[in-house]
């Protein structure tokens, strides 16, 4: 064989070996990202989740792919979005919010699902128990709804002259915790008006109705939809000069008066960590549902001053963070 022919054959063999090796490499795993909100307002949540993936050695576009599905605040879209991810044959589904988790569970009993919810996942029927979830679901439960009465209590201490409170809820959800908030209001001799908003325009209308109800303070209910409308809600509270309390630090950082609740970004990062562990072979049934061990109390002094509210020094000492 001539030298030129030998080199050509050798080159062709090398290419064949490379193609064969590439064909034998496992396909990049795909993670379905099912979210109730919109990409822009939820960018910080995506970042926290991706950090969790990075903790496990997964980098988007390098050794893992993400398929994003956004409900844009419309919970009725979730079943179709979840079914789409199942049809895509993703390796894991990350579900953000109880509605997303339920939609994913209804769509598949085989694909692992890692959720983040603010409700009771056992009571919601998502899992068998926190310690041993069973089935194909696990994740984080941040206990946000259980803290609403405490937020009402602290807001009433901050604005003791307020006797009429309003509670903003999403009518598209069952909200079984409303009774607990009503009882907390009654125990402090407060009137509690229920405002309902499930769309952007309904949030605007709810704040207009505050004037007619003569409400002196506002409690934002725990709902994934409201988390996606932080800027709008905080801006309206400022416009109507209504003292309000929120569930996550992100509200206070955006100009809200005060917040009390778990760290949302920590919980979302844990979702990413669990997804990484499952991609490496862990089973959801063997991963206990994580719950927060710390709750953040944040006060925005700048907002308080704009509202004419003096925050007692004793309350500032209780706060985990004071924004000035």
C-alpha positions in Angstrom: 0.0 0.0 0.0 1.3 3.4 -0.9 2.1 5.9 1.8 -0.7 8.3 0.7 -3.3 5.5 0.6 -2.2 4.3 4.1 -2.7 7.8 5.5 -6.1 8.1 3.9 -7.2 4.7 5.4 -5.8 5.7 8.8 -7.6 9.0 8.7 -10.9 7.3 7.8 -10.4 4.8 10.6 -9.8 7.6 13.1 -13.0 9.4 12.0 -14.9 6.1 12.3 -13.6 5.5 15.8 -14.5 9.1 16.9 -18.0 8.7 15.5 -18.4 5.3 17.2 -17.2 6.7 20.5 -19.5 9.7 20.3 -22.5 7.4 19.5 -21.6 5.4 22.7 -21.6 8.4 24.9 -24.8 8.8 27.0 -27.2 11.5 25.9 -27.1 14.7 28.0 -29.8 14.4 30.7 -32.8 16.7 30.4 -34.5 18.4 33.3 -38.0 19.8 33.0 -38.5 23.1 34.7 -42.2 23.7 35.4 -43.1 27.1 36.8 -46.3 29.0 37.5 -44.9 32.4 36.7 -43.0 34.2 33.9 -39.3 34.2 33.1 -38.5 37.8 33.8 -39.8 38.2 37.4 -38.6 34.7 38.2 -35.0 35.1 37.1 -33.7 35.1 40.6 -35.5 31.8 41.3 -34.0 30.2 38.2 -30.6 31.4 39.4 -31.1 29.8 42.8 -32.2 26.5 41.2 -29.2 26.5 38.8 -26.8 27.0 41.8 -28.2 23.9 43.3 -27.5 22.0 40.1 -24.0 23.4 40.1 -23.5 22.1 43.6 -23.9 18.6 42.2 -21.5 19.2 39.3 -24.2 19.9 36.7 -23.8 22.9 34.4 -26.6 23.9 32.0 -25.6 23.4 28.4 -22.5 21.3 29.3 -23.7 18.2 31.0 -27.4 18.9 31.6 -30.2 20.5 29.5 -33.1 22.4 30.9 -36.6 22.5 29.3 -38.4 25.5 30.6 -42.2 25.6 30.8 -43.9 28.8 32.1 -47.6 29.1 33.0 -47.4 32.9 32.9 -49.6 33.0 36.1 -52.4 30.8 34.5 -52.7 27.7 36.6 -55.1 26.2 34.0 -52.2 25.8 31.6 -50.2 23.6 34.0 -51.7 20.2 33.1 -50.8 20.7 29.4 -47.3 22.0 30.2 -46.6 19.0 32.5 -47.9 16.6 29.9 -45.6 18.2 27.4 -42.6 17.6 29.6 -43.6 14.0 30.1 -43.9 13.6 26.3 -40.4 15.1 26.0 -39.3 12.2 28.1 -37.3 14.4 30.5 -35.2 12.7 33.2 -36.5 14.7 36.1 -39.2 17.4 36.6 -38.6 20.3 38.9 -42.0 21.7 39.9 -42.3 25.1 41.6 -45.5 25.6 43.7 -48.2 23.1 44.8 -50.2 23.5 41.6 -47.1 22.6 39.5 -46.4 19.6 41.7 -49.9 18.4 41.4 -50.0 18.8 37.7 -46.7 16.9 37.4 -47.9 14.1 39.6 -51.0 13.7 37.6 -49.0 13.6 34.4 -46.5 10.8 35.4 -46.0 8.2 38.1 -42.6 7.2 36.8 -40.5 10.3 36.0 -38.9 11.7 39.3 -40.4 15.0 40.5 -38.7 17.4 42.8 -41.0 20.2 44.1 -40.9 23.3 46.2 -44.2 24.1 48.0 -45.4 26.4 50.7 -48.2 24.1 51.8 -48.3 20.7 53.5 -47.3 18.2 50.8 -48.7 15.3 52.9 -52.1 17.0 53.4 -52.1 17.9 49.7 -51.7 14.2 48.8 -48.3 14.7 47.1 -46.4 12.3 49.3 -46.9 9.7 52.0 -44.7 11.3 54.6 -42.0 13.9 54.9 -39.4 11.4 56.1 -40.3 8.7 53.5 -42.1 10.4 50.6 -42.7 7.2 48.6 -43.6 7.2 45.0 -41.8 9.5 42.5 -42.0 12.8 44.4 -39.8 14.6 46.9 -38.6 18.2 47.4 -38.9 21.1 49.9 -41.8 22.3 51.9 -41.2 25.9 53.2 -44.2 26.1 55.6 -45.0 29.6 54.3 -48.8 29.5 54.9 -48.4 28.5 58.5 -46.7 31.8 59.2 -49.4 34.2 58.0 -51.0 34.6 61.5 -47.6 35.6 62.9 -47.1 38.2 60.1 -50.5 39.7 60.9 -49.6 39.8 64.6 -46.3 41.7 64.0 -47.9 44.1 61.6 -50.6 44.9 64.2 -47.9 45.6 66.7 -46.1 47.9 64.2 -49.4 49.8 63.4 -51.4 49.5 66.6 -53.9 52.1 65.4 -55.0 49.9 62.5 -58.2 48.1 63.3 -59.3 47.0 59.8 -57.0 44.6 58.0 -57.3 43.2 54.5 -56.0 39.8 53.4 -55.1 39.4 49.7 -55.8 35.8 48.4 -55.9 34.1 45.0 -59.4 32.9 44.3 -58.0 30.3 41.9 -56.7 28.3 44.9 -58.5 26.7 47.8 -56.7 28.7 50.5 -57.7 26.4 53.5 -55.5 28.5 55.8 -57.8 31.6 55.7 -59.7 30.4 58.8 -56.4 30.5 60.8 -55.8 34.1 59.8 -59.4 35.1 60.6 -59.0 33.5 64.0 -55.7 35.4 64.6 -57.5 38.7 63.6 -60.4 38.0 66.0 -58.0 37.2 68.9 -56.6 40.7 68.5 -59.9 42.4 68.0 -59.3 43.2 64.4 -61.7 43.3 61.4 -60.4 41.2 58.5 -61.6 41.8 54.9 -60.8 39.3 52.2 -59.6 40.6 48.9 -59.4 38.4 45.9 -57.0 38.7 42.9 -56.0 36.1 40.4 -54.8 38.3 37.6 -52.6 41.4 37.2 -55.7 43.6 36.7 -57.5 42.1 39.7 -54.5 43.0 41.9 -54.9 46.6 40.8 -58.7 46.5 41.5 -58.0 44.9 44.9 -55.9 47.9 46.0 -58.6 50.3 44.8 -61.1 48.5 47.0 -58.9 49.0 50.1 -60.0 52.7 50.1 -63.7 51.7 50.1 -63.2 49.2 52.8 -61.3 51.7 55.0 -58.5 49.1 55.5 -55.5 50.3 57.5 -53.2 47.5 56.9 -52.7 44.6 54.4 -51.5 41.0 54.6 -50.4 39.4 51.4 -51.5 35.7 51.3 -49.1 33.0 50.4 -49.6 32.2 46.7 -47.1 31.5 43.9 -48.9 34.0 41.7 -48.2 36.9 44.1 -44.5 35.9 44.2 -44.4 36.5 40.5 -46.0 40.0 41.0 -43.6 41.4 43.6 -42.9 44.7 41.9 -46.5 45.4 41.1 -47.8 44.6 44.6 -45.0 46.6 46.4 -45.5 49.6 44.1 -49.3 49.6 44.8 -48.8 49.4 48.5 -46.5 52.4 48.3 -48.9 54.3 46.0 -51.9 53.8 48.4 -49.6 54.3 51.5 -50.9 51.0 53.0 -48.7 49.2 55.5 -48.3 45.6 54.3 -46.6 42.4 55.3 -45.2 39.8 53.0 -43.9 36.2 53.0 -40.4 36.5 51.5 -37.4 38.8 51.9 -37.6 39.6 48.2 -40.7 41.7 48.9 -39.0 43.8 51.6 -35.9 44.1 49.4 -38.1 45.5 46.6 -39.6 48.2 49.0 -42.1 46.3 51.0 -42.5 47.3 54.7 -41.8 43.9 56.3 -41.6 40.2 55.6 -41.4 37.0 57.6 -40.8 33.6 56.2 -38.2 31.1 55.1 -35.5 31.8 52.5 -37.1 31.1 49.1 -33.7 31.1 47.4 -32.3 28.5 49.8 -35.3 26.2 49.2 -35.0 26.6 45.4 -31.3 25.8 45.6 -32.2 22.6 47.5 -34.5 21.6 44.7 -31.5 21.9 42.3 -29.4 19.8 44.7 -32.0 17.1 44.8 -32.4 17.1 41.1 -28.6 16.6 40.8 -28.7 13.7 43.2 -31.5 12.0 41.3 -29.6 12.4 38.0 -26.8 10.5 39.7 -29.1 7.6 40.7 -30.9 8.6 43.9 -34.6 7.7 44.2 -37.1 10.3 45.2 -38.7 7.9 47.7 -35.4 7.7 49.6 -34.9 11.5 49.8 -36.8 13.1 52.8 -38.6 16.3 52.1 -36.6 19.2 53.4 -38.1 21.9 55.6 -36.6 25.2 56.7 -34.8 25.5 60.0 -34.7 29.3 60.0 -37.2 32.0 59.2 -36.2 35.5 58.2 -37.8 38.6 59.7 -36.9 41.7 57.6 -37.9 45.3 58.1 -37.5 48.1 55.6 -36.9 51.3 57.6 -36.9 53.4 54.5 -40.4 52.3 53.7 -41.5 52.7 57.3 -40.3 56.3 57.3 -42.2 57.0 54.0 -45.4 55.7 55.7 -44.8 57.7 58.8 -44.2 54.6 60.9 -41.7 54.5 63.7 -40.3 51.0 64.1 -39.6 50.3 67.8 -36.0 49.5 68.6 -37.1 46.3 70.3 -38.6 45.1 67.0 -35.5 46.1 65.1 -33.5 43.9 67.4 -35.8 41.0 66.6 -35.3 41.4 62.9 -32.8 39.3 61.0 -32.2 42.2 58.6 -33.0 45.9 58.7 -33.0 47.6 55.4 -32.2 51.3 55.7 
